[in-house]
Amino acid sequence: MFDSIGEWVASTRLPEQVREVDFAGLFTNPWFMVPFVALVGYLLYKKALRDLVILGAILGMWWASGTTYMQTLVVDGELQINKVLPVLFGGAAVLGLVIYLLIGRSD
């Protein structure tokens, strides 16, 4: 099962695309920053804390996917099980938080 998932991730070239993202260039690009700052400002104006937390979780997952820890999950085509468990539990915690914010709590 893990081999097919690893092959699928390799076929999408997602790790290479994440590694090639120029974060400094992205966050200095006005075509990205103006709408992003406008969105954050609008969410602050509307006091949509739930949406801000979800946006922060998405940005945090995007940042974490580019770390060296994530890049060493697959070594020589083999998935490192001892490194997958923290990622799995972290993802489950973030997913639980998002589900709680969307369903479990009313404003």
VEXMAR-710512 format. One record per atom (N, C-alpha, C, O): x, y, z; residue in one letter; atom name; residue number from 1. Coordinates in nm, 2 decimals, padded with zeros to 4 digits. Each point is the difference from the previous one (the first is absolute). Layout:
N
R      xx      yy      zz  aa  at    i
R       X       Y       Z   a  CA  NUM
...
//
This chain:
107
R      xx      yy      zz  aa  at    i
R   00.08  -00.12   00.00   m   N    1
R  -00.08   00.12   00.00   m  CA    1
R   00.09   00.13   00.00   m   C    1
R  -00.03   00.09  -00.07   m   O    1
R   00.13  -00.09   00.15   f   N    2
R   00.09   00.11   00.01   f  CA    2
R   00.08   00.02  -00.13   f   C    2
R   00.03   00.12  -00.03   f   O    2
R   00.00  -00.23  -00.04   d   N    3
R   00.07   00.02  -00.12   d  CA    3
R  -00.08   00.07  -00.11   d   C    3
R   00.05   00.08  -00.07   d   O    3
R  -00.18  -00.12   00.07   s   N    4
R  -00.09   00.07  -00.10   s  CA    4
R  -00.02   00.15   00.03   s   C    4
R   00.00   00.08  -00.09   s   O    4
R   00.00  -00.05   00.22   i   N    5
R  -00.01   00.14   00.04   i  CA    5
R   00.13   00.08  -00.04   i   C    5
R  -00.01   00.11  -00.05   i   O    5
R   00.12  -00.18   00.08   g   N    6
R   00.13   00.07  -00.03   g  CA    6
R   00.01   00.02  -00.15   g   C    6
R   00.05   00.10  -00.05   g   O    6
R  -00.09  -00.20  -00.03   e   N    7
R   00.00   00.01  -00.15   e  CA    7
R  -00.09   00.11  -00.05   e   C    7
R   00.04   00.08  -00.09   e   O    7
R  -00.15  -00.07   00.16   w   N    8
R  -00.10   00.11  -00.04   w  CA    8
R   00.06   00.14   00.03   w   C    8
R  -00.01   00.09  -00.08   w   O    8
R   00.07  -00.08   00.20   v   N    9
R   00.06   00.13   00.03   v  CA    9
R   00.12   00.03  -00.09   v   C    9
R   00.01   00.12  -00.04   v   O    9
R   00.06  -00.22   00.00   a   N   10
R   00.12   00.03  -00.09   a  CA   10
R  -00.05   00.03  -00.14   a   C   10
R   00.06   00.08  -00.07   a   O   10
R  -00.18  -00.14   00.03   s   N   11
R  -00.05   00.03  -00.13   s  CA   11
R  -00.06   00.15  -00.01   s   C   11
R   00.00   00.06  -00.11   s   O   11
R  -00.04  -00.01   00.22   t   N   12
R  -00.06   00.14   00.00   t  CA   12
R   00.11   00.10   00.01   t   C   12
R  -00.02   00.12  -00.03   t   O   12
R   00.15  -00.16   00.06   r   N   13
R   00.11   00.09   00.01   r  CA   13
R  -00.03   00.11   00.11   r   C   13
R   00.06   00.11  -00.01   r   O   13
R  -00.14  -00.14   00.10   l   N   14
R  -00.04   00.10   00.10   l  CA   14
R   00.12   00.04   00.09   l   C   14
R   00.02   00.12   00.03   l   O   14
R   00.07  -00.22   00.02   p   N   15
R   00.11   00.04   00.08   p  CA   15
R   00.10   00.10  -00.07   p   C   15
R   00.05   00.09   00.06   p   O   15
R  -00.03  -00.12  -00.19   e   N   16
R   00.09   00.09  -00.08   e  CA   16
R  -00.07   00.14  -00.01   e   C   16
R   00.07   00.10   00.00   e   O   16
R  -00.20  -00.10  -00.03   q   N   17
R  -00.06   00.13  -00.01   q  CA   17
R   00.00   00.08   00.13   q   C   17
R   00.02   00.12  -00.01   q   O   17
R  -00.04  -00.18   00.12   v   N   18
R   00.01   00.07   00.13   v  CA   18
R   00.14   00.05   00.03   v   C   18
R   00.02   00.11   00.04   v   O   18
R   00.08  -00.20  -00.08   r   N   19
R   00.14   00.05   00.02   r  CA   19
R   00.04   00.12  -00.09   r   C   19
R   00.08   00.08   00.04   r   O   19
R  -00.14  -00.07  -00.15   e   N   20
R   00.03   00.10  -00.10   e  CA   20
R  -00.07   00.13   00.02   e   C   20
R   00.02   00.10  -00.06   e   O   20
R  -00.11  -00.09   00.16   v   N   21
R  -00.08   00.12   00.03   v  CA   21
R   00.10   00.10   00.06   v   C   21
R   00.07  -00.02   00.09   v   O   21
R  -00.08   00.14  -00.15   d   N   22
R   00.08   00.11   00.05   d  CA   22
R  -00.08   00.08   00.10   d   C   22
R  -00.07   00.09  -00.04   d   O   22
R   00.08  -00.13   00.17   f   N   23
R  -00.08   00.07   00.10   f  CA   23
R   00.03   00.15   00.01   f   C   23
R  -00.10   00.08   00.02   f   O   23
R   00.22  -00.05  -00.02   a   N   24
R   00.04   00.15   00.01   a  CA   24
R  -00.06   00.07  -00.12   a   C   24
R  -00.05   00.11   00.01   a   O   24
R   00.06  -00.17  -00.13   g   N   25
R  -00.06   00.07  -00.12   g  CA   25
R  -00.15   00.00   00.01   g   C   25
R  -00.06   00.10  -00.05   g   O   25
R   00.00  -00.20   00.10   l   N   26
R  -00.15   00.00   00.01   l  CA   26
R  -00.05   00.10   00.10   l   C   26
R  -00.09   00.07  -00.04   l   O   26
R   00.15  -00.06   00.15   f   N   27
R  -00.05   00.10   00.10   f  CA   27
R   00.05   00.14  -00.02   f   C   27
R  -00.03   00.09   00.07   f   O   27
R   00.11  -00.06  -00.18   t   N   28
R   00.03   00.13  -00.04   t  CA   28
R  -00.07   00.04  -00.13   t   C   28
R   00.02   00.11  -00.05   t   O   28
R  -00.09  -00.21  -00.01   n   N   29
R  -00.07   00.02  -00.12   n  CA   29
R  -00.13   00.07   00.03   n   C   29
R  -00.09  -00.05   00.07   n   O   29
R   00.06   00.17  -00.13   p   N   30
R  -00.12   00.08   00.03   p  CA   30
R  -00.12  -00.07  -00.05   p   C   30
R  -00.11   00.02   00.06   p   O   30
R   00.12  -00.10  -00.17   w   N   31
R  -00.12  -00.08  -00.05   w  CA   31
R  -00.05  -00.10   00.10   w   C   31
R  -00.11  -00.05  -00.01   w   O   31
R   00.20   00.01   00.10   f   N   32
R  -00.04  -00.10   00.11   f  CA   32
R  -00.04   00.08   00.12   f   C   32
R  -00.10  -00.03   00.07   f   O   32
R   00.19   00.12  -00.03   m   N   33
R  -00.01   00.07   00.13   m  CA   33
R  -00.13   00.09   00.01   m   C   33
R  -00.06   00.00   00.11   m   O   33
R   00.03   00.07  -00.21   v   N   34
R  -00.12   00.09   00.01   v  CA   34
R  -00.12  -00.08   00.03   v   C   34
R  -00.08   00.04   00.09   v   O   34
R   00.04  -00.14  -00.17   p   N   35
R  -00.12  -00.08   00.03   p  CA   35
R   00.01  -00.07   00.14   p   C   35
R  -00.10  -00.01   00.07   p   O   35
R   00.22  -00.04  -00.04   f   N   36
R   00.02  -00.07   00.13   f  CA   36
R  -00.02   00.09   00.12   f   C   36
R  -00.08  -00.03   00.09   f   O   36
R   00.14   00.15  -00.10   v   N   37
R  -00.02   00.10   00.11   v  CA   37
R  -00.15   00.05   00.00   v   C   37
R  -00.05   00.02   00.11   v   O   37
R  -00.01  -00.01  -00.22   a   N   38
R  -00.14   00.04  -00.01   a  CA   38
R  -00.09  -00.10   00.07   a   C   38
R  -00.09   00.03   00.07   a   O   38
R   00.12  -00.16  -00.10   l   N   39
R  -00.08  -00.11   00.06   l  CA   39
R   00.02   00.00   00.15   l   C   39
R  -00.10  -00.01   00.07   l   O   39
R   00.22   00.02  -00.02   v   N   40
R   00.03   00.00   00.14   v  CA   40
R  -00.07   00.12   00.07   v   C   40
R  -00.06  -00.01   00.10   v   O   40
R   00.08   00.13  -00.17   g   N   41
R  -00.07   00.12   00.06   g  CA   41
R  -00.15  -00.02   00.00   g   C   41
R  -00.06   00.05   00.10   g   O   41
R   00.00  -00.10  -00.20   y   N   42
R  -00.14  -00.02   00.00   y  CA   42
R  -00.05  -00.10   00.11   y   C   42
R  -00.10   00.02   00.06   y   O   42
R   00.18  -00.13  -00.05   l   N   43
R  -00.03  -00.09   00.11   l  CA   43
R   00.01   00.06   00.14   l   C   43
R  -00.08  -00.03   00.09   l   O   43
R   00.18   00.11  -00.07   l   N   44
R   00.01   00.07   00.12   l  CA   44
R  -00.11   00.10   00.02   l   C   44
R  -00.06   00.01   00.11   l   O   44
R   00.02   00.06  -00.21   y   N   45
R  -00.11   00.10   00.00   y  CA   45
R  -00.13  -00.07   00.04   y   C   45
R  -00.08   00.05   00.08   y   O   45
R   00.05  -00.17  -00.14   k   N   46
R  -00.12  -00.08   00.03   k  CA   46
R   00.01  -00.08   00.13   k   C   46
R  -00.09  -00.06   00.04   k   O   46
R   00.21   00.07   00.02   k   N   47
R   00.03  -00.08   00.12   k  CA   47
R  -00.03  -00.15  -00.02   k   C   47
R  -00.06  -00.07   00.09   k   O   47
R   00.11   00.02  -00.20   a   N   48
R  -00.02  -00.14  -00.04   a  CA   48
R   00.12  -00.07   00.05   a   C   48
R   00.09  -00.05  -00.08   a   O   48
R  -00.08   00.03   00.21   l   N   49
R   00.12  -00.07   00.06   l  CA   49
R   00.01  -00.14  -00.05   l   C   49
R   00.11  -00.05  -00.02   l   O   49
R  -00.23  -00.02   00.01   r   N   50
R   00.00  -00.14  -00.05   r  CA   50
R   00.07  -00.01  -00.14   r   C   50
R   00.08  -00.08  -00.02   r   O   50
R  -00.11   00.17  -00.07   d   N   51
R   00.05   00.00  -00.13   d  CA   51
R   00.15   00.03   00.00   d   C   51
R   00.08  -00.05  -00.08   d   O   51
R  -00.04   00.14   00.17   l   N   52
R   00.14   00.04   00.01   l  CA   52
R   00.08  -00.12   00.05   l   C   52
R   00.11  -00.02  -00.04   l   O   52
R  -00.16  -00.05   00.14   v   N   53
R   00.07  -00.12   00.05   v  CA   53
R   00.01  -00.11  -00.11   v   C   53
R   00.11  -00.06  -00.01   v   O   53
R  -00.21   00.04  -00.07   i   N   54
R   00.00  -00.09  -00.11   i  CA   54
R   00.10   00.04  -00.10   i   C   54
R   00.08  -00.08  -00.05   i   O   54
R  -00.07   00.21   00.01   l   N   55
R   00.09   00.05  -00.09   l  CA   55
R   00.15  -00.02   00.05   l   C   55
R   00.09  -00.03  -00.07   l   O   55
R  -00.08   00.06   00.20   g   N   56
R   00.13  -00.02   00.06   g  CA   56
R   00.05  -00.15   00.00   g   C   56
R   00.11  -00.03  -00.02   g   O   56
R  -00.21  -00.06   00.04   a   N   57
R   00.03  -00.14   00.00   a  CA   57
R   00.04  -00.05  -00.14   a   C   57
R   00.09  -00.08  -00.02   a   O   57
R  -00.16   00.14  -00.09   i   N   58
R   00.04  -00.03  -00.13   i  CA   58
R   00.14   00.05  -00.03   i   C   58
R   00.08  -00.07  -00.06   i   O   58
R  -00.05   00.19   00.09   l   N   59
R   00.13   00.06  -00.02   l  CA   59
R   00.11  -00.08   00.08   l   C   59
R   00.11  -00.02  -00.05   l   O   59
R  -00.14  -00.02   00.17   g   N   60
R   00.09  -00.08   00.08   g  CA   60
R   00.03  -00.14  -00.06   g   C   60
R   00.11  -00.04   00.00   g   O   60
R  -00.21  -00.02  -00.05   m   N   61
R   00.02  -00.13  -00.07   m  CA   61
R   00.08   00.02  -00.13   m   C   61
R   00.08  -00.08  -00.03   m   O   61
R  -00.10   00.19  -00.04   w   N   62
R   00.07   00.03  -00.12   w  CA   62
R   00.15   00.02   00.03   w   C   62
R   00.09  -00.05  -00.06   w   O   62
R  -00.07   00.13   00.17   w   N   63
R   00.14   00.02   00.04   w  CA   63
R   00.07  -00.13   00.05   w   C   63
R   00.11  -00.02  -00.04   w   O   63
R  -00.19  -00.06   00.12   a   N   64
R   00.06  -00.12   00.05   a  CA   64
R   00.03  -00.10  -00.11   a   C   64
R   00.10  -00.08   00.01   a   O   64
R  -00.17   00.08  -00.12   s   N   65
R   00.03  -00.09  -00.11   s  CA   65
R   00.13   00.03  -00.07   s   C   65
R   00.05  -00.08  -00.08   s   O   65
R   00.00   00.20   00.10   g   N   66
R   00.13   00.04  -00.07   g  CA   66
R   00.12  -00.02   00.09   g   C   66
R   00.11   00.03  -00.04   g   O   66
R  -00.13  -00.08   00.16   t   N   67
R   00.11  -00.01   00.09   t  CA   67
R   00.09  -00.12  -00.03   t   C   67
R  -00.04  -00.09  -00.08   t   O   67
R   00.16   00.09   00.13   t   N   68
R   00.09  -00.12  -00.03   t  CA   68
R  -00.05  -00.13   00.06   t   C   68
R   00.03  -00.10  -00.05   t   O   68
R  -00.11   00.11   00.16   y   N   69
R  -00.06  -00.12   00.06   y  CA   69
R  -00.09  -00.07  -00.10   y   C   69
R   00.01  -00.12  -00.02   y   O   69
R  -00.09   00.20  -00.05   m   N   70
R  -00.10  -00.06  -00.09   m  CA   70
R   00.08  -00.05  -00.12   m   C   70
R  -00.05  -00.10  -00.06   m   O   70
R   00.16   00.16   00.02   q   N   71
R   00.07  -00.04  -00.12   q  CA   71
R   00.07  -00.13   00.03   q   C   71
R   00.04  -00.07  -00.10   q   O   71
R  -00.02   00.03   00.23   t   N   72
R   00.07  -00.12   00.03   t  CA   72
R  -00.09  -00.12   00.03   t   C   72
R   00.04  -00.10   00.06   t   O   72
R  -00.17   00.12  -00.08   l   N   73
R  -00.10  -00.10   00.02   l  CA   73
R   00.02  -00.12  -00.09   l   C   73
R  -00.02  -00.12   00.04   l   O   73
R   00.06   00.14  -00.16   v   N   74
R   00.03  -00.10  -00.10   v  CA   74
R   00.15   00.00  -00.03   v   C   74
R   00.05   00.10  -00.05   v   O   74
R   00.02  -00.20   00.08   v   N   75
R   00.14  -00.01  -00.02   v  CA   75
R   00.03  -00.12  -00.09   v   C   75
R  -00.04  -00.12   00.03   v   O   75
R   00.10   00.14  -00.14   d   N   76
R   00.03  -00.11  -00.10   d  CA   76
R  -00.13  -00.07  -00.04   d   C   76
R   00.00  -00.12  -00.02   d   O   76
R  -00.11   00.19   00.00   g   N   77
R  -00.12  -00.06  -00.04   g  CA   77
R  -00.08  -00.08   00.11   g   C   77
R  -00.10  -00.06  -00.03   g   O   77
R   00.15   00.07   00.15   e   N   78
R  -00.06  -00.07   00.11   e  CA   78
R  -00.06   00.10   00.10   e   C   78
R   00.07   00.09   00.04   e   O   78
R  -00.19  -00.12   00.01   l   N   79
R  -00.06   00.09   00.09   l  CA   79
R   00.05  -00.03   00.14   l   C   79
R   00.00  -00.12   00.04   l   O   79
R   00.04   00.22   00.04   q   N   80
R   00.06  -00.02   00.13   q  CA   80
R  -00.12   00.00   00.10   q   C   80
R  -00.05   00.11   00.03   q   O   80
R   00.01  -00.22   00.02   i   N   81
R  -00.11  -00.02   00.08   i  CA   81
R   00.02   00.08   00.13   i   C   81
R  -00.10   00.06   00.06   i   O   81
R   00.22  -00.06   00.00   n   N   82
R   00.02   00.07   00.13   n  CA   82
R  -00.02   00.15  -00.02   n   C   82
R  -00.02   00.07   00.10   n   O   82
R   00.03  -00.02  -00.22   k   N   83
R  -00.02   00.15  -00.02   k  CA   83
R  -00.14   00.03  -00.04   k   C   83
R  -00.05   00.11   00.01   k   O   83
R  -00.03  -00.21  -00.05   v   N   84
R  -00.13   00.02  -00.05   v  CA   84
R  -00.10   00.02   00.12   v   C   84
R  -00.10   00.08  -00.01   v   O   84
R   00.12  -00.15   00.12   l   N   85
R  -00.09   00.01   00.11   l  CA   85
R  -00.02   00.14   00.06   l   C   85
R  -00.11   00.04   00.03   l   O   85
R   00.22   00.04  -00.01   p   N   86
R  -00.03   00.13   00.05   p  CA   86
R  -00.07   00.09  -00.10   p   C   86
R  -00.09   00.08   00.04   p   O   86
R   00.11  -00.10  -00.17   v   N   87
R  -00.07   00.07  -00.10   v  CA   87
R  -00.15  -00.04   00.00   v   C   87
R  -00.09   00.08  -00.01   v   O   87
R   00.07  -00.21   00.03   l   N   88
R  -00.14  -00.05   00.00   l  CA   88
R  -00.07   00.06   00.12   l   C   88
R  -00.12   00.04  -00.02   l   O   88
R   00.18  -00.05   00.14   f   N   89
R  -00.07   00.05   00.12   f  CA   89
R  -00.02   00.16  -00.01   f   C   89
R  -00.10   00.05   00.05   f   O   89
R   00.20   00.02  -00.10   g   N   90
R  -00.01   00.14  -00.02   g  CA   90
R  -00.12   00.04  -00.10   g   C   90
R  -00.07   00.09   00.03   g   O   90
R   00.07  -00.17  -00.14   g   N   91
R  -00.11   00.03  -00.09   g  CA   91
R  -00.14  -00.03   00.06   g   C   91
R  -00.09   00.07  -00.03   g   O   91
R   00.09  -00.18   00.11   a   N   92
R  -00.13  -00.04   00.06   a  CA   92
R  -00.04   00.11   00.10   a   C   92
R  -00.12   00.03   00.01   a   O   92
R   00.22   00.03   00.06   a   N   93
R  -00.04   00.11   00.10   a  CA   93
R  -00.05   00.12  -00.07   a   C   93
R  -00.09   00.06   00.04   a   O   93
R   00.16  -00.02  -00.16   v   N   94
R  -00.05   00.11  -00.07   v  CA   94
R  -00.14  -00.02  -00.06   v   C   94
R  -00.08   00.08   00.00   v   O   94
R   00.06  -00.20  -00.05   l   N   95
R  -00.13  -00.04  -00.06   l  CA   95
R  -00.11   00.00   00.11   l   C   95
R  -00.11   00.05  -00.02   l   O   95
R   00.15  -00.10   00.14   g   N   96
R  -00.10   00.01   00.11   g  CA   96
R  -00.03   00.14   00.04   g   C   96
R  -00.12   00.03   00.03   g   O   96
R   00.22   00.06  -00.03   l   N   97
R  -00.03   00.14   00.03   l  CA   97
R  -00.09   00.07  -00.10   l   C   97
R  -00.09   00.07   00.03   l   O   97
R   00.12  -00.10  -00.16   v   N   98
R  -00.08   00.06  -00.11   v  CA   98
R  -00.15  -00.06   00.01   v   C   98
R  -00.09   00.08  -00.01   v   O   98
R   00.08  -00.21   00.04   i   N   99
R  -00.14  -00.05   00.01   i  CA   99
R  -00.07   00.06   00.12   i   C   99
R  -00.12   00.03  -00.01   i   O   99
R   00.19  -00.01   00.12   y   N  100
R  -00.06   00.06   00.12   y  CA  100
R  -00.04   00.14  -00.03   y   C  100
R  -00.11   00.04   00.04   y   O  100
R   00.19   00.04  -00.11   l   N  101
R  -00.03   00.13  -00.03   l  CA  101
R  -00.12   00.01  -00.10   l   C  101
R  -00.08   00.10   00.01   l   O  101
R   00.07  -00.19  -00.10   l   N  102
R  -00.10   00.01  -00.10   l  CA  102
R  -00.14  -00.06   00.05   l   C  102
R  -00.10   00.05  -00.04   l   O  102
R   00.11  -00.16   00.11   i   N  103
R  -00.12  -00.07   00.04   i  CA  103
R  -00.03   00.02   00.15   i   C  103
R  -00.12   00.02   00.04   i   O  103
R   00.22  -00.04   00.04   g   N  104
R  -00.03  -00.02   00.15   g  CA  104
R  -00.03   00.13   00.07   g   C  104
R  -00.05  -00.01   00.11   g   O  104
R   00.08   00.12  -00.17   r   N  105
R  -00.01   00.13   00.08   r  CA  105
R  -00.08   00.10  -00.08   r   C  105
R   00.03   00.01  -00.12   r   O  105
R  -00.13   00.05   00.18   s   N  106
R  -00.08   00.10  -00.07   s  CA  106
R   00.04   00.14   00.05   s   C  106
R   00.04   00.02   00.11   s   O  106
R  -00.05   00.07  -00.20   d   N  107
R   00.03   00.14   00.03   d  CA  107
R  -00.12   00.08   00.05   d   C  107
R   00.01   00.11   00.04   d   O  107
//
